[in-house]
């Protein structure tokens, strides 16, 4: 049973500002993560936190798994996203 994807306010705002192609690629990755978020081919755990990270080109998706929800904390370029952790 797939998890429900919930975007934080900042993640939703950043996602809406991206171009259509990148938005679609990130949405596809979120659907894949909802199916199996712990698959090491799709995401990996971040050290020192309970968050995980997933790669989409030069962008990263930081998320947590909470009960039956996939809570997306942040979406952004890889050079800046880990400063928010």
C-alpha positions in Angstrom: 0.0 0.0 0.0 1.6 3.3 -1.1 2.2 6.1 1.4 0.5 9.4 1.2 2.9 12.2 0.1 2.7 15.4 2.1 4.7 18.5 1.1 5.8 21.1 3.6 5.0 24.7 2.7 8.5 25.5 1.6 8.8 22.3 -0.5 5.5 23.0 -2.2 6.5 26.6 -2.9 9.9 25.6 -4.3 8.3 22.9 -6.5 5.8 25.3 -8.0 8.6 27.7 -9.0 10.4 25.0 -11.0 10.0 24.4 -14.8 7.4 21.9 -16.0 9.9 19.2 -16.9 11.7 19.3 -13.6 8.4 19.4 -11.7 7.2 16.3 -13.6 10.5 14.4 -12.8 10.3 15.2 -9.1 6.6 14.2 -9.0 7.5 10.9 -10.6 10.2 10.3 -8.0 7.8 11.2 -5.2 5.4 8.5 -6.6 8.2 6.0 -6.7 9.2 6.9 -3.1 5.6 6.5 -2.0 5.6 2.9 -3.2 8.9 1.9 -1.4 10.7 4.7 0.4 13.3 2.5 2.0 14.7 1.1 -1.2 18.4 2.0 -1.3 18.2 2.5 -5.1 15.7 5.4 -4.5 16.9 7.0 -1.3 19.5 6.8 1.4 19.4 7.8 5.1 21.1 10.9 6.3 23.5 10.5 9.2 22.5 12.0 12.5 18.8 12.5 11.6 15.8 10.4 10.9 15.5 12.0 7.4 16.3 10.4 4.1 17.4 11.9 0.8 16.6 11.1 -2.8 18.3 12.4 -6.0 16.6 13.8 -9.0 19.3 15.2 -11.3 20.9 18.2 -9.5 18.0 18.4 -7.0 17.5 16.6 -3.7 14.3 15.6 -1.9 14.6 15.4 1.9 11.8 13.5 3.6 10.7 11.5 6.6 8.4 8.6 7.0 5.7 9.1 9.6 3.1 6.3 10.0 1.5 6.1 6.6 2.8 9.4 5.3 5.9 10.5 3.4 6.5 14.0 4.7 8.7 16.0 2.3 10.7 18.5 4.4 12.6 20.2 1.6 13.3 20.2 -2.1 16.3 22.1 -3.6 19.7 22.0 -5.3 22.2 19.6 -3.8 24.7 22.3 -2.8 22.2 24.1 -0.6 19.7 21.6 0.6 21.8 19.9 3.3 22.3 23.2 5.1 18.6 23.0 6.1 19.0 19.7 7.9 
